[in-house]
Amino acid sequence: MLYKELLQLIENLNINQADNLLFEKIETHDIKYLEIAIDFYDRLNQYF
């Protein structure tokens, strides 16, 4: 699952890889991907 993979990459400080993965997998017509992207960048803001 994309969400779990992104969380693991963030925890391992593979931020660039996580960002690239998000943009590779995102589907613009599905609101769930928007929610995942918002959570991803919110988590980055909390860590850094």
C-alpha distance (Angstrom), angle and dihedral (degrees) to the residues before:
residue distance angle dihedral
M1 . . .
L2 3.78 . .
Y3 3.80 95.5 .
K4 3.80 94.3 54.5
E5 3.79 91.7 45.3
L6 3.80 91.2 51.9
L7 3.81 91.8 49.7
Q8 3.78 91.3 51.1
L9 3.80 92.0 49.4
I10 3.81 90.8 50.0
E11 3.80 91.3 49.8
N12 3.80 89.2 51.5
L13 3.82 89.9 47.7
N14 3.81 92.4 -117.2
I15 3.79 90.4 139.6
N16 3.80 98.1 152.6
Q17 3.79 91.6 49.0
A18 3.81 90.5 48.9
D19 3.79 91.8 49.4
N20 3.80 91.3 49.4
L21 3.80 91.2 48.4
L22 3.78 91.5 51.1
F23 3.80 91.9 53.2
E24 3.81 92.5 45.1
K25 3.80 93.9 52.0
I26 3.80 102.7 34.4
E27 3.78 117.3 117.9
T28 3.78 110.2 -159.1
H29 3.79 94.9 -155.2
D30 3.83 94.2 57.8
I31 3.82 117.0 79.8
K32 3.83 90.9 -155.8
Y33 3.80 89.7 70.2
L34 3.79 90.3 53.5
E35 3.80 88.9 53.1
I36 3.81 90.4 49.5
A37 3.81 91.6 49.1
I38 3.80 92.7 49.2
D39 3.80 91.1 49.3
F40 3.81 91.1 46.7
Y41 3.80 94.3 54.1
D42 3.81 91.9 40.9
R43 3.81 89.5 55.5
L44 3.79 90.8 49.1
N45 3.79 89.8 52.8
Q46 3.80 89.9 52.1
Y47 3.81 93.5 50.3
F48 3.79 97.1 43.3
